[in-house]
Amino acid sequence: MFDEQPTLELLFEQLGLSSVEKDIDQFVEQHQLPVGVMMHEAKFWTESQRQFIVSHWQKDDEWAIVVDTLNELLSQNATKASS
């Protein structure tokens, strides 16, 4: 099983994405979610990435906190637009 405490960097690794800070920042900037689109519904995920995200949200396990963090980062523009 997975022994390390999940982090945003480890989440990106699990999703098959670069976990380098500048690449995470760039991903977040380039993949902002439109208002009303849930993170797992975004068209930029592969099916396996989507399944990973959904399964950990549903389990509400230690990954869920990191998935929520990514959701907040990807929703920054939507939040600003509705303020």
C-alpha positions in Angstrom: 0.0 0.0 0.0 1.0 3.7 0.0 2.8 4.7 3.2 3.6 8.4 2.6 1.2 11.1 3.7 -0.4 12.4 0.5 0.7 15.8 -0.8 -0.2 17.8 -3.9 3.1 16.7 -5.4 2.3 13.0 -4.8 -1.2 13.5 -6.2 0.3 14.8 -9.4 2.6 11.8 -9.5 -0.3 9.5 -9.0 -2.1 11.2 -11.8 0.9 10.7 -14.1 1.7 14.4 -14.2 4.8 16.3 -13.4 5.2 17.0 -9.7 7.7 19.8 -10.1 6.3 23.0 -8.4 6.5 25.2 -11.6 4.7 22.5 -13.6 2.0 22.2 -11.0 1.6 26.0 -11.0 1.4 25.9 -14.8 -1.1 23.1 -14.8 -3.4 24.9 -12.3 -3.1 28.1 -14.3 -3.9 26.4 -17.7 -6.7 24.2 -16.3 -9.1 26.5 -14.4 -12.6 25.1 -14.2 -15.5 27.0 -15.6 -18.2 28.0 -13.1 -20.5 25.0 -12.4 -18.1 22.3 -13.6 -17.0 19.8 -11.0 -13.3 18.9 -11.0 -13.9 15.2 -12.0 -16.1 16.4 -14.9 -13.3 18.4 -16.5 -12.5 17.3 -20.0 -8.7 17.4 -19.5 -8.6 14.3 -17.3 -8.0 10.8 -18.7 -10.5 8.1 -17.6 -7.9 6.6 -15.1 -7.2 10.1 -13.6 -10.9 10.7 -13.3 -11.4 7.3 -11.6 -8.6 8.0 -9.1 -10.0 11.4 -8.2 -13.6 10.1 -7.8 -12.7 7.0 -5.9 -10.7 9.0 -3.3 -13.4 11.6 -2.9 -16.0 8.9 -2.4 -13.8 7.0 0.1 -13.1 10.3 1.9 -9.6 8.9 2.7 -6.3 10.8 3.3 -6.2 11.5 -0.5 -9.5 13.3 -0.3 -8.0 16.3 1.4 -5.4 16.7 -1.3 -8.0 16.2 -4.0 -10.0 19.0 -2.4 -7.0 21.2 -2.4 -6.5 20.7 -6.1 -10.2 21.3 -6.7 -9.8 24.7 -4.9 -6.8 25.6 -6.9 -8.5 24.7 -10.2 -11.6 26.7 -9.1 -9.8 30.0 -8.3 -11.0 31.8 -11.4 -14.5 30.6 -10.9 -14.4 31.8 -7.3 -13.1 35.2 -8.3 -15.7 35.6 -11.0 -18.5 34.9 -8.6 -17.2 37.4 -6.0 
